[in-house]
Amino acid sequence: MNASLRLRRFGLLLVAPVLALGLSLVAVSILLLAIGNDPFEAFETMLRTGIQANAVVDILNKGTFLYIAALAVAIGFKMNLFNIGVDGQYRLAAVIAAGVGGAPGIPGFLRLPLILLAAILVGALWAGIAAVLKVTRGVNEVLSTIMLNAIATATTAYLLQDGGLGVITGNSIGTRPVPEAGWFPSLDPIARPVLQSLGLEPSPSKKVYGFLVVAVLLGIGFWVLVNRTRFGFDLRATGANPSAAVASGINVKRMILVSMLLSGAVAGLVGMPLLLESSGHNYSQNFPTGIGFTGIAVALLGRNSPIGIAFAALLWAYLDVTTAPLALFGISDKLSAIMQALILLAVVIAYEVVRRTTAASEQRRVARELGDDVAPAFSATGVEQTRIVADTAETERTGEPETRERR
């Protein structure tokens, strides 16, 4: 019975994303028809683009930093905290880490560890400001992290000035490039033979980020931390019911502080694949922004599960990469954003439908089990139940119970 129930629950969980994807495809098809485009042609182009070698590498690389951003958000979500500040945390961490990595006089073997350490510490400390405000002054973390995003943007611009961490090169300004000793090792020597065995031959300039391994390790660590440690139990308990957590002896303020620090530390790593494995190897005005906000959507889409977030990150990256060629057919490049928004909306609806269906099924199961257990008990003591009812009726009529002697 338990195995059957688990299988049923797993099936319902699979139905939700499939239903959401189907609903979003129908909605996008209607939209494309309304603006005079052929949806079948658009979807065929996306499918054809998605199986090209260069596109596969781009999807894996983009999915890597989206996955890390979503994990940073999910740590807060498990605690019922909304770390909206991942965007500011990773950008500020990236510019300071780039400044450390490009600084002269650092031994080669220490450069990469110092870059990663700087990114982790800056991300954690920036998130820690919001945590301290919450535990000491009760400031809502949504408000504080949004304001900290604005401060991080201004601080990044200030640090990137000429004379600070910035160096003017031509018409652009950025940090000093990180020397090769500080680059993160590429996964290409392993990934390229695998892709070639699948009939895919990426161009030499397309290399799979080595940070993909880091992302996988972070996902495993997240699962172990949440599901196999005392801290993870306290984290989930506090997120589910803070009052009950306090009553059971959990230090909620400490949990808030630690979870926000962990979230910020992971957020600090979001920009590292772009800094240490992209062509420029520096932080400039062209450094991608908005990854933190996309991470929120990916975490919601993946239901804060490491495996779910992985699929969501790859799907998000797939839509970003495969919708770019649609401009050749006169279709706006905003189609990717529209599809992502529709998928997210459909997922919210689908998971709510599945949640209610699962709850109703669970209630019916419990009712059946209780009915099966209670019915034999009543039939076995039917005579005794009849006597009790008769005694109660006699008491209500005469004011005293009918005894066996009076009978």
Contacts in CASP RR format, 6 or more apart in sequence:
PFRMAT RR
TARGET T0000
AUTHOR 0000-0000-0000
METHOD contacts of the structure
MODEL  1
MNASLRLRRFGLLLVAPVLALGLSLVAVSILLLAIGNDPFEAFETMLRTG
IQANAVVDILNKGTFLYIAALAVAIGFKMNLFNIGVDGQYRLAAVIAAGV
GGAPGIPGFLRLPLILLAAILVGALWAGIAAVLKVTRGVNEVLSTIMLNA
IATATTAYLLQDGGLGVITGNSIGTRPVPEAGWFPSLDPIARPVLQSLGL
EPSPSKKVYGFLVVAVLLGIGFWVLVNRTRFGFDLRATGANPSAAVASGI
NVKRMILVSMLLSGAVAGLVGMPLLLESSGHNYSQNFPTGIGFTGIAVAL
LGRNSPIGIAFAALLWAYLDVTTAPLALFGISDKLSAIMQALILLAVVIA
YEVVRRTTAASEQRRVARELGDDVAPAFSATGVEQTRIVADTAETERTGE
PETRERR
5 365 0 8 1.000
8 361 0 8 1.000
9 358 0 8 1.000
12 354 0 8 1.000
12 357 0 8 1.000
12 358 0 8 1.000
13 354 0 8 1.000
15 350 0 8 1.000
15 354 0 8 1.000
16 347 0 8 1.000
16 350 0 8 1.000
16 351 0 8 1.000
16 353 0 8 1.000
16 354 0 8 1.000
17 311 0 8 1.000
17 347 0 8 1.000
17 350 0 8 1.000
19 346 0 8 1.000
19 350 0 8 1.000
19 353 0 8 1.000
19 354 0 8 1.000
20 343 0 8 1.000
20 346 0 8 1.000
20 347 0 8 1.000
20 349 0 8 1.000
20 350 0 8 1.000
20 351 0 8 1.000
21 343 0 8 1.000
21 346 0 8 1.000
22 346 0 8 1.000
23 342 0 8 1.000
23 346 0 8 1.000
23 349 0 8 1.000
23 350 0 8 1.000
24 339 0 8 1.000
24 342 0 8 1.000
24 343 0 8 1.000
24 345 0 8 1.000
24 346 0 8 1.000
25 43 0 8 1.000
27 342 0 8 1.000
27 346 0 8 1.000
28 39 0 8 1.000
28 335 0 8 1.000
28 338 0 8 1.000
28 339 0 8 1.000
28 342 0 8 1.000
29 39 0 8 1.000
31 338 0 8 1.000
32 38 0 8 1.000
32 39 0 8 1.000
32 42 0 8 1.000
32 331 0 8 1.000
32 335 0 8 1.000
33 39 0 8 1.000
37 329 0 8 1.000
37 330 0 8 1.000
37 331 0 8 1.000
41 329 0 8 1.000
42 326 0 8 1.000
42 329 0 8 1.000
42 331 0 8 1.000
42 335 0 8 1.000
45 322 0 8 1.000
45 325 0 8 1.000
45 326 0 8 1.000
45 329 0 8 1.000
46 322 0 8 1.000
46 323 0 8 1.000
46 326 0 8 1.000
47 322 0 8 1.000
49 55 0 8 1.000
49 321 0 8 1.000
49 322 0 8 1.000
49 324 0 8 1.000
49 325 0 8 1.000
50 56 0 8 1.000
50 59 0 8 1.000
50 318 0 8 1.000
50 321 0 8 1.000
50 322 0 8 1.000
52 200 0 8 1.000
53 195 0 8 1.000
53 199 0 8 1.000
53 200 0 8 1.000
53 201 0 8 1.000
53 202 0 8 1.000
53 203 0 8 1.000
53 206 0 8 1.000
54 202 0 8 1.000
54 203 0 8 1.000
54 206 0 8 1.000
55 321 0 8 1.000
55 322 0 8 1.000
56 195 0 8 1.000
56 200 0 8 1.000
56 202 0 8 1.000
57 191 0 8 1.000
57 195 0 8 1.000
57 202 0 8 1.000
57 206 0 8 1.000
57 207 0 8 1.000
57 208 0 8 1.000
58 206 0 8 1.000
58 317 0 8 1.000
58 321 0 8 1.000
59 314 0 8 1.000
59 317 0 8 1.000
59 318 0 8 1.000
59 321 0 8 1.000
60 191 0 8 1.000
60 208 0 8 1.000
60 209 0 8 1.000
60 212 0 8 1.000
60 314 0 8 1.000
60 317 0 8 1.000
61 208 0 8 1.000
61 209 0 8 1.000
61 212 0 8 1.000
61 273 0 8 1.000
61 317 0 8 1.000
62 316 0 8 1.000
62 317 0 8 1.000
62 320 0 8 1.000
62 321 0 8 1.000
63 313 0 8 1.000
63 314 0 8 1.000
63 316 0 8 1.000
63 317 0 8 1.000
64 209 0 8 1.000
64 211 0 8 1.000
64 212 0 8 1.000
64 215 0 8 1.000
64 273 0 8 1.000
64 313 0 8 1.000
65 211 0 8 1.000
65 215 0 8 1.000
65 270 0 8 1.000
65 271 0 8 1.000
65 273 0 8 1.000
65 274 0 8 1.000
65 291 0 8 1.000
66 291 0 8 1.000
66 294 0 8 1.000
66 295 0 8 1.000
66 298 0 8 1.000
66 313 0 8 1.000
66 316 0 8 1.000
66 317 0 8 1.000
67 215 0 8 1.000
67 218 0 8 1.000
67 219 0 8 1.000
67 298 0 8 1.000
67 309 0 8 1.000
67 310 0 8 1.000
67 313 0 8 1.000
68 211 0 8 1.000
68 214 0 8 1.000
68 215 0 8 1.000
68 218 0 8 1.000
68 266 0 8 1.000
68 269 0 8 1.000
68 270 0 8 1.000
69 86 0 8 1.000
69 90 0 8 1.000
69 267 0 8 1.000
69 270 0 8 1.000
69 291 0 8 1.000
69 292 0 8 1.000
69 294 0 8 1.000
69 295 0 8 1.000
69 298 0 8 1.000
70 295 0 8 1.000
70 296 0 8 1.000
70 298 0 8 1.000
70 299 0 8 1.000
70 302 0 8 1.000
70 309 0 8 1.000
70 312 0 8 1.000
70 313 0 8 1.000
71 215 0 8 1.000
71 218 0 8 1.000
71 219 0 8 1.000
71 222 0 8 1.000
71 266 0 8 1.000
71 299 0 8 1.000
71 306 0 8 1.000
71 309 0 8 1.000
72 83 0 8 1.000
72 86 0 8 1.000
72 89 0 8 1.000
72 90 0 8 1.000
72 263 0 8 1.000
72 264 0 8 1.000
72 266 0 8 1.000
72 267 0 8 1.000
72 268 0 8 1.000
72 270 0 8 1.000
72 292 0 8 1.000
72 295 0 8 1.000
73 83 0 8 1.000
73 86 0 8 1.000
73 263 0 8 1.000
73 292 0 8 1.000
73 295 0 8 1.000
73 296 0 8 1.000
73 298 0 8 1.000
73 299 0 8 1.000
74 222 0 8 1.000
74 299 0 8 1.000
74 304 0 8 1.000
74 309 0 8 1.000
75 83 0 8 1.000
75 222 0 8 1.000
75 259 0 8 1.000
75 262 0 8 1.000
75 263 0 8 1.000
75 266 0 8 1.000
76 82 0 8 1.000
76 83 0 8 1.000
76 259 0 8 1.000
76 260 0 8 1.000
76 263 0 8 1.000
77 299 0 8 1.000
77 304 0 8 1.000
78 226 0 8 1.000
78 232 0 8 1.000
78 235 0 8 1.000
78 236 0 8 1.000
78 239 0 8 1.000
78 259 0 8 1.000
78 304 0 8 1.000
79 235 0 8 1.000
79 238 0 8 1.000
79 239 0 8 1.000
79 255 0 8 1.000
79 256 0 8 1.000
79 259 0 8 1.000
80 238 0 8 1.000
80 239 0 8 1.000
80 240 0 8 1.000
80 242 0 8 1.000
81 141 0 8 1.000
81 256 0 8 1.000
81 259 0 8 1.000
81 260 0 8 1.000
81 263 0 8 1.000
82 141 0 8 1.000
82 142 0 8 1.000
82 145 0 8 1.000
83 127 0 8 1.000
83 130 0 8 1.000
83 141 0 8 1.000
83 145 0 8 1.000
83 260 0 8 1.000
83 263 0 8 1.000
83 264 0 8 1.000
83 267 0 8 1.000
84 141 0 8 1.000
84 142 0 8 1.000
84 145 0 8 1.000
84 146 0 8 1.000
84 149 0 8 1.000
84 293 0 8 1.000
84 296 0 8 1.000
85 127 0 8 1.000
85 130 0 8 1.000
85 145 0 8 1.000
85 146 0 8 1.000
85 148 0 8 1.000
85 149 0 8 1.000
85 152 0 8 1.000
85 267 0 8 1.000
85 292 0 8 1.000
86 263 0 8 1.000
86 264 0 8 1.000
86 267 0 8 1.000
86 270 0 8 1.000
86 291 0 8 1.000
86 292 0 8 1.000
86 293 0 8 1.000
86 295 0 8 1.000
86 296 0 8 1.000
87 149 0 8 1.000
87 152 0 8 1.000
87 289 0 8 1.000
87 290 0 8 1.000
87 291 0 8 1.000
87 292 0 8 1.000
87 293 0 8 1.000
88 126 0 8 1.000
88 148 0 8 1.000
88 149 0 8 1.000
88 152 0 8 1.000
88 153 0 8 1.000
88 267 0 8 1.000
88 292 0 8 1.000
89 122 0 8 1.000
89 123 0 8 1.000
89 126 0 8 1.000
89 127 0 8 1.000
89 152 0 8 1.000
89 264 0 8 1.000
89 267 0 8 1.000
89 268 0 8 1.000
89 270 0 8 1.000
90 123 0 8 1.000
90 267 0 8 1.000
90 268 0 8 1.000
90 269 0 8 1.000
90 270 0 8 1.000
90 271 0 8 1.000
90 291 0 8 1.000
90 292 0 8 1.000
91 152 0 8 1.000
91 153 0 8 1.000
91 156 0 8 1.000
91 271 0 8 1.000
91 287 0 8 1.000
91 289 0 8 1.000
92 122 0 8 1.000
92 123 0 8 1.000
92 126 0 8 1.000
92 152 0 8 1.000
92 155 0 8 1.000
92 156 0 8 1.000
93 118 0 8 1.000
93 119 0 8 1.000
93 120 0 8 1.000
93 122 0 8 1.000
93 123 0 8 1.000
93 126 0 8 1.000
93 267 0 8 1.000
93 268 0 8 1.000
93 269 0 8 1.000
93 270 0 8 1.000
93 271 0 8 1.000
94 119 0 8 1.000
94 268 0 8 1.000
94 270 0 8 1.000
94 271 0 8 1.000
94 272 0 8 1.000
94 274 0 8 1.000
94 275 0 8 1.000
94 283 0 8 1.000
94 287 0 8 1.000
95 156 0 8 1.000
95 159 0 8 1.000
95 160 0 8 1.000
95 165 0 8 1.000
95 175 0 8 1.000
95 283 0 8 1.000
95 287 0 8 1.000
96 118 0 8 1.000
96 119 0 8 1.000
96 122 0 8 1.000
96 159 0 8 1.000
96 165 0 8 1.000
97 115 0 8 1.000
97 116 0 8 1.000
97 118 0 8 1.000
97 119 0 8 1.000
97 122 0 8 1.000
97 272 0 8 1.000
97 275 0 8 1.000
98 115 0 8 1.000
98 165 0 8 1.000
98 175 0 8 1.000
98 176 0 8 1.000
98 178 0 8 1.000
98 275 0 8 1.000
98 282 0 8 1.000
98 283 0 8 1.000
99 165 0 8 1.000
99 175 0 8 1.000
99 176 0 8 1.000
99 283 0 8 1.000
100 106 0 8 1.000
100 114 0 8 1.000
100 115 0 8 1.000
100 118 0 8 1.000
101 111 0 8 1.000
101 114 0 8 1.000
101 115 0 8 1.000
101 118 0 8 1.000
101 176 0 8 1.000
101 178 0 8 1.000
101 179 0 8 1.000
101 182 0 8 1.000
102 111 0 8 1.000
102 175 0 8 1.000
102 176 0 8 1.000
102 177 0 8 1.000
102 178 0 8 1.000
102 179 0 8 1.000
102 282 0 8 1.000
103 176 0 8 1.000
106 114 0 8 1.000
108 179 0 8 1.000
108 181 0 8 1.000
108 182 0 8 1.000
109 181 0 8 1.000
111 178 0 8 1.000
111 179 0 8 1.000
111 181 0 8 1.000
111 182 0 8 1.000
112 181 0 8 1.000
112 182 0 8 1.000
112 183 0 8 1.000
112 184 0 8 1.000
112 276 0 8 1.000
115 178 0 8 1.000
115 182 0 8 1.000
115 272 0 8 1.000
115 275 0 8 1.000
115 276 0 8 1.000
116 269 0 8 1.000
116 272 0 8 1.000
119 268 0 8 1.000
119 269 0 8 1.000
119 271 0 8 1.000
119 272 0 8 1.000
120 265 0 8 1.000
120 268 0 8 1.000
120 269 0 8 1.000
121 265 0 8 1.000
122 268 0 8 1.000
123 264 0 8 1.000
123 265 0 8 1.000
123 267 0 8 1.000
123 268 0 8 1.000
124 261 0 8 1.000
124 262 0 8 1.000
124 264 0 8 1.000
124 265 0 8 1.000
124 268 0 8 1.000
126 148 0 8 1.000
126 152 0 8 1.000
126 264 0 8 1.000
127 145 0 8 1.000
127 260 0 8 1.000
127 261 0 8 1.000
127 263 0 8 1.000
127 264 0 8 1.000
127 265 0 8 1.000
127 267 0 8 1.000
128 257 0 8 1.000
128 260 0 8 1.000
128 261 0 8 1.000
128 264 0 8 1.000
129 144 0 8 1.000
129 148 0 8 1.000
130 139 0 8 1.000
130 141 0 8 1.000
130 144 0 8 1.000
130 145 0 8 1.000
130 148 0 8 1.000
130 260 0 8 1.000
131 141 0 8 1.000
131 256 0 8 1.000
131 257 0 8 1.000
131 259 0 8 1.000
131 260 0 8 1.000
131 261 0 8 1.000
132 257 0 8 1.000
133 139 0 8 1.000
133 141 0 8 1.000
133 144 0 8 1.000
134 140 0 8 1.000
134 141 0 8 1.000
134 144 0 8 1.000
134 256 0 8 1.000
134 260 0 8 1.000
135 253 0 8 1.000
135 256 0 8 1.000
135 257 0 8 1.000
141 260 0 8 1.000
159 165 0 8 1.000
159 166 0 8 1.000
160 166 0 8 1.000
160 173 0 8 1.000
160 174 0 8 1.000
160 175 0 8 1.000
160 283 0 8 1.000
160 284 0 8 1.000
160 285 0 8 1.000
161 173 0 8 1.000
162 168 0 8 1.000
162 173 0 8 1.000
165 174 0 8 1.000
165 175 0 8 1.000
165 176 0 8 1.000
165 283 0 8 1.000
166 173 0 8 1.000
166 174 0 8 1.000
166 175 0 8 1.000
166 176 0 8 1.000
167 173 0 8 1.000
167 174 0 8 1.000
167 175 0 8 1.000
167 176 0 8 1.000
168 174 0 8 1.000
172 284 0 8 1.000
172 285 0 8 1.000
172 286 0 8 1.000
173 284 0 8 1.000
173 285 0 8 1.000
174 282 0 8 1.000
174 283 0 8 1.000
174 284 0 8 1.000
174 285 0 8 1.000
175 282 0 8 1.000
175 283 0 8 1.000
175 284 0 8 1.000
176 282 0 8 1.000
177 280 0 8 1.000
177 281 0 8 1.000
177 282 0 8 1.000
178 275 0 8 1.000
178 276 0 8 1.000
178 281 0 8 1.000
178 282 0 8 1.000
182 276 0 8 1.000
183 276 0 8 1.000
183 277 0 8 1.000
183 281 0 8 1.000
184 209 0 8 1.000
184 210 0 8 1.000
184 211 0 8 1.000
184 272 0 8 1.000
184 273 0 8 1.000
184 276 0 8 1.000
184 277 0 8 1.000
185 210 0 8 1.000
186 207 0 8 1.000
186 208 0 8 1.000
186 209 0 8 1.000
186 210 0 8 1.000
186 277 0 8 1.000
187 207 0 8 1.000
187 208 0 8 1.000
187 209 0 8 1.000
187 210 0 8 1.000
187 212 0 8 1.000
187 213 0 8 1.000
188 207 0 8 1.000
188 208 0 8 1.000
191 207 0 8 1.000
191 208 0 8 1.000
192 202 0 8 1.000
192 207 0 8 1.000
192 208 0 8 1.000
195 201 0 8 1.000
195 202 0 8 1.000
207 277 0 8 1.000
209 273 0 8 1.000
209 277 0 8 1.000
210 273 0 8 1.000
210 277 0 8 1.000
211 269 0 8 1.000
211 272 0 8 1.000
211 273 0 8 1.000
211 276 0 8 1.000
211 277 0 8 1.000
214 269 0 8 1.000
214 272 0 8 1.000
218 266 0 8 1.000
218 269 0 8 1.000
219 306 0 8 1.000
220 306 0 8 1.000
222 306 0 8 1.000
223 306 0 8 1.000
225 231 0 8 1.000
225 232 0 8 1.000
226 232 0 8 1.000
226 235 0 8 1.000
226 236 0 8 1.000
231 258 0 8 1.000
234 245 0 8 1.000
234 250 0 8 1.000
234 255 0 8 1.000
235 255 0 8 1.000
235 259 0 8 1.000
237 244 0 8 1.000
237 245 0 8 1.000
237 248 0 8 1.000
237 250 0 8 1.000
238 245 0 8 1.000
238 250 0 8 1.000
238 252 0 8 1.000
238 255 0 8 1.000
238 256 0 8 1.000
239 245 0 8 1.000
242 252 0 8 1.000
245 252 0 8 1.000
245 255 0 8 1.000
246 252 0 8 1.000
267 292 0 8 1.000
270 291 0 8 1.000
270 292 0 8 1.000
271 291 0 8 1.000
274 287 0 8 1.000
274 288 0 8 1.000
275 281 0 8 1.000
275 282 0 8 1.000
275 283 0 8 1.000
294 316 0 8 1.000
297 316 0 8 1.000
297 340 0 8 1.000
297 344 0 8 1.000
298 309 0 8 1.000
298 312 0 8 1.000
298 313 0 8 1.000
298 316 0 8 1.000
299 309 0 8 1.000
299 312 0 8 1.000
300 344 0 8 1.000
300 347 0 8 1.000
300 348 0 8 1.000
301 308 0 8 1.000
301 309 0 8 1.000
301 312 0 8 1.000
301 315 0 8 1.000
301 316 0 8 1.000
301 343 0 8 1.000
301 344 0 8 1.000
301 347 0 8 1.000
302 308 0 8 1.000
302 309 0 8 1.000
302 311 0 8 1.000
302 312 0 8 1.000
303 351 0 8 1.000
315 343 0 8 1.000
316 340 0 8 1.000
319 336 0 8 1.000
319 339 0 8 1.000
319 340 0 8 1.000
319 343 0 8 1.000
320 336 0 8 1.000
323 333 0 8 1.000
323 335 0 8 1.000
323 336 0 8 1.000
323 339 0 8 1.000
324 333 0 8 1.000
324 336 0 8 1.000
326 332 0 8 1.000
326 333 0 8 1.000
326 335 0 8 1.000
327 333 0 8 1.000
378 385 0 8 1.000
390 402 0 8 1.000
391 401 0 8 1.000
391 402 0 8 1.000
394 400 0 8 1.000
394 401 0 8 1.000
394 402 0 8 1.000
395 401 0 8 1.000
395 402 0 8 1.000
END
